[in-house]
Amino acid sequence: MSVDESFILSEFDSLVNSGVVIYNDKQETIEHVDGDLKVRLTLAKKPTIQLIPSASSEVQETNQKRDGSDISTVGFEIGQASDTHFLIANKFCWARPHLMLVTSDGCQRQYEALDLSDIKSAWLILSTVESDYVAFYNCGQDGGCSRLHKHLQLIPTPRNLFASFLDFENGEEPKVSFEWFYRRLDPQNTTAEQLLDIYNDLLEQATNVGKGRAENAATAPPDTAIPHNFILTKRWMVVIPRRRAAINKEAGVNAIGMLGYIVVATQGEIYMGPGARRLVLIGAIFRF
């Protein structure tokens, strides 16, 4: 099975042109230097962070959602990606395209660790599309998720991420102020089963340093993965334990944000305080 990138782009553009999907290709980008790290902040239309309901809360269902799901997919669906996952366009996009890889089973949850079907479906897309894409997963409320239905996201890989040094054999690791665990990959000789083993190993390392440290750890559903971010390209995998997703409902960072590509809706999310021109997002979110 392969994925037709031209079809995906055509469907995405059609949804944008019809007004169903919100995307502006003339987004303002601000660069900020934080120590040795250069961070890019993109101003784009996006919703504010919504706290996910507890595991005991009943998910409201409408005819726009699959059974057990809290994600509206009707009208956004692009096609079946595998036997277990389907592709939809993200309603509020900051890339062309910005996709969600959603489990066909609407009862799978975003606070669960990834399994073989998740990684196999993501790897199918990454390894067959012509362009360079990145797949990422925001696990748990403190990992930056705002919906319960289990899903990964995919966008064309932004340039100059903190992890971009992994694209080069002798790349120099930048100094970051959070714990992260990573592995270089051989795109020609890597299977989904091997990727799952690598993910489980990195997640175990992340769990050893992050267990019990998340802000909402006490109320997390039992036997779930620690809040973490998973980021995967054809050349590397990164797992980051998370302590918090945001300073407040406006200023939050997801998996790609942790690698230095942050999307915000307003200038107010970047600079806070009376008369201040002080970037608070970086320090408050990144310090693990």
C-alpha positions in Angstrom: 0.0 0.0 0.0 1.3 3.5 -0.8 0.1 7.0 -0.3 -0.6 9.5 -3.1 0.8 12.9 -2.0 -0.7 14.7 -5.0 -4.1 13.4 -4.1 -3.7 14.5 -0.5 -2.6 18.0 -1.5 -5.5 18.3 -4.0 -8.1 17.3 -1.3 -6.5 19.6 1.2 -6.5 22.6 -1.1 -10.2 21.9 -2.0 -11.1 21.9 1.7 -9.2 25.2 2.2 -10.8 26.8 -0.9 -14.3 25.8 0.3 -13.7 27.4 3.7 -14.1 24.1 5.6 -10.4 24.1 6.6 -8.8 27.3 7.9 -5.3 28.0 6.5 -3.4 31.1 5.5 -0.2 30.6 3.5 1.0 34.2 4.4 1.5 33.6 8.1 3.8 36.0 10.1 6.9 34.3 11.5 8.9 35.7 14.3 12.4 34.4 15.2 13.6 34.4 18.8 17.0 33.4 20.1 16.9 31.6 23.5 20.5 31.0 24.5 22.0 28.6 21.9 18.6 27.9 20.4 16.7 29.8 17.7 13.0 29.4 18.0 10.5 30.3 15.3 7.0 31.4 16.3 4.3 31.4 13.6 1.1 33.5 14.0 -1.8 31.3 12.7 -5.4 30.8 13.3 -5.8 28.1 15.9 -8.1 27.3 18.8 -7.0 27.8 22.4 -6.1 24.8 24.5 -9.1 22.9 25.7 -8.7 20.6 28.7 -9.7 17.1 27.8 -12.4 15.5 29.9 -11.6 12.9 32.5 -11.6 9.3 31.5 -14.9 8.9 33.4 -16.6 11.7 31.5 -19.0 10.7 28.8 -18.0 11.7 25.3 -20.8 13.5 23.6 -21.6 12.0 20.2 -23.3 13.6 17.2 -23.8 12.5 13.7 -20.6 14.3 12.9 -18.5 12.0 15.0 -17.7 8.3 15.0 -18.8 6.2 17.9 -16.7 7.0 21.0 -15.0 9.9 19.3 -14.8 13.6 20.3 -13.3 14.6 16.9 -15.6 15.8 14.1 -14.4 14.1 11.0 -17.3 14.3 8.5 -16.4 16.7 5.8 -12.7 16.6 6.7 -11.9 13.1 5.7 -9.3 12.6 3.0 -9.2 8.8 2.9 -8.3 5.5 4.5 -4.6 5.3 5.4 -4.6 1.7 6.6 -6.9 -0.9 7.9 -6.8 0.8 11.3 -6.4 4.5 10.6 -7.8 7.2 8.3 -6.6 10.6 7.2 -8.4 13.9 7.8 -7.4 17.5 7.4 -6.9 19.5 10.6 -9.6 22.3 10.7 -7.1 24.9 11.9 -3.9 24.4 9.9 -0.5 26.0 10.1 1.1 23.9 7.3 0.1 22.7 3.8 -1.0 20.1 4.3 -1.7 19.7 8.1 -3.2 16.2 8.6 -4.5 14.1 11.4 -4.0 10.3 11.3 -7.0 9.1 13.4 -7.7 5.6 14.6 -10.8 4.0 13.0 -11.8 2.8 16.5 -13.2 6.0 18.1 -12.8 4.5 21.6 -8.9 4.5 21.5 -7.6 7.3 23.7 -5.0 10.0 23.4 -3.4 9.2 26.8 -2.5 5.7 25.6 1.0 4.8 24.4 1.4 4.2 20.7 1.0 0.7 19.4 2.1 -1.2 16.3 -0.9 -0.1 14.2 -0.2 3.6 15.0 3.4 3.4 14.1 2.8 1.2 11.0 0.2 3.6 9.7 2.4 6.7 10.3 5.5 5.0 8.8 3.5 4.0 5.7 2.9 7.7 5.0 6.4 8.9 5.9 8.1 6.3 3.8 6.0 6.5 0.7 5.3 10.2 0.1 7.7 12.0 -2.1 8.3 15.0 0.3 9.8 15.0 3.7 7.1 14.8 6.4 7.1 14.6 10.2 4.5 12.7 12.3 4.0 13.7 15.9 1.9 12.6 18.9 0.8 14.6 21.9 0.2 12.0 24.6 -1.9 13.1 27.5 -3.3 16.4 28.7 0.2 17.6 29.9 1.6 16.4 26.6 -0.5 19.0 24.7 -3.5 17.0 23.6 -6.9 18.6 23.5 -9.0 15.7 22.2 -9.6 12.2 23.6 -9.8 10.2 20.3 -6.3 8.8 19.6 -4.6 10.5 16.7 -1.2 11.5 15.3 -0.6 14.6 13.2 1.5 15.0 10.1 3.0 18.1 8.4 5.9 18.7 6.0 9.0 18.7 8.1 9.9 22.3 9.2 13.5 23.3 8.7 16.0 23.9 11.5 14.2 22.0 14.3 16.2 21.4 17.4 16.4 17.7 16.3 17.6 18.6 12.8 21.1 17.7 13.8 20.0 14.1 13.7 19.7 14.4 9.9 23.5 14.4 9.8 25.8 11.6 10.9 28.1 14.0 12.7 25.5 16.6 13.6 26.2 18.5 16.9 23.5 18.1 19.5 22.2 21.5 20.7 21.9 22.4 24.4 18.2 22.1 25.3 16.7 22.8 28.7 14.5 19.7 28.8 14.9 16.0 28.8 14.7 14.3 25.4 15.5 10.9 24.1 16.2 10.1 20.4 17.5 7.6 17.9 18.8 7.9 14.3 17.1 5.7 11.8 18.0 4.0 8.5 15.0 4.7 6.3 15.9 2.0 3.9 16.2 -0.8 6.5 13.7 0.0 9.1 10.4 -1.8 9.8 7.4 -0.7 11.8 8.2 -3.5 14.3 11.7 -2.2 14.8 10.3 1.4 15.2 7.9 0.1 17.9 10.8 -1.4 19.8 12.7 1.8 19.5 9.7 3.8 20.7 9.1 1.5 23.7 12.8 1.9 24.6 12.7 5.7 24.4 9.4 5.8 26.2 10.9 3.7 29.0 13.7 6.2 29.4 11.3 9.1 29.4 9.1 7.4 32.0 12.1 6.9 34.3 12.7 10.6 34.5 9.2 11.9 34.1 6.9 9.5 36.0 4.8 11.4 38.6 6.2 14.9 37.6 3.4 16.0 35.3 1.0 18.7 36.6 -2.1 16.4 36.2 -0.4 13.2 37.2 -2.7 12.7 40.2 -5.8 12.7 38.1 -4.5 10.8 35.1 -6.4 7.6 34.2 -4.7 4.5 35.7 -2.2 2.4 33.7 -1.7 5.1 31.0 1.5 6.4 29.5 3.2 9.3 31.0 2.5 12.6 29.2 5.0 12.7 26.4 5.6 13.9 22.8 6.6 11.5 20.0 8.2 12.9 16.8 9.1 10.8 13.8 10.7 11.4 10.5 12.3 9.0 8.0 15.7 9.6 9.7 15.0 9.9 13.4 12.7 9.5 16.3 12.4 11.7 19.4 10.4 11.1 22.7 10.1 14.0 25.2 8.5 13.6 28.7 6.2 16.5 29.5 5.5 18.2 32.8 3.0 20.7 31.5 1.4 21.6 28.2 0.9 25.3 28.7 1.2 28.3 31.0 -2.4 29.1 30.4 -5.2 28.4 27.9 -3.6 30.6 25.3 0.1 29.8 25.6 0.9 26.2 25.0 3.4 24.0 23.1 2.9 20.7 21.4 5.4 18.2 20.1 6.7 20.3 17.2 6.8 23.3 19.5 9.1 21.5 21.8 11.5 21.2 18.8 11.5 25.0 18.3 8.6 25.5 15.9 5.8 27.1 17.9 2.4 28.2 16.6 0.5 31.0 18.4 -2.8 32.7 17.6 -1.9 36.2 18.9 1.0 38.4 19.8 -0.3 38.2 23.4 0.7 34.6 23.5 4.3 35.6 22.8 4.7 38.7 24.9 3.1 38.9 28.3 3.1 41.5 31.1 2.2 45.3 31.0 4.4 47.0 28.5 6.7 44.0 28.3 8.5 42.8 25.2 9.6 39.7 27.0 9.1 36.2 25.6 7.7 34.0 28.3 6.6 31.0 26.4 10.0 29.4 26.0 11.1 29.4 29.6 7.8 28.5 31.1 7.1 25.5 28.9 10.6 24.1 28.1 11.9 23.9 31.7 11.2 20.3 32.6 
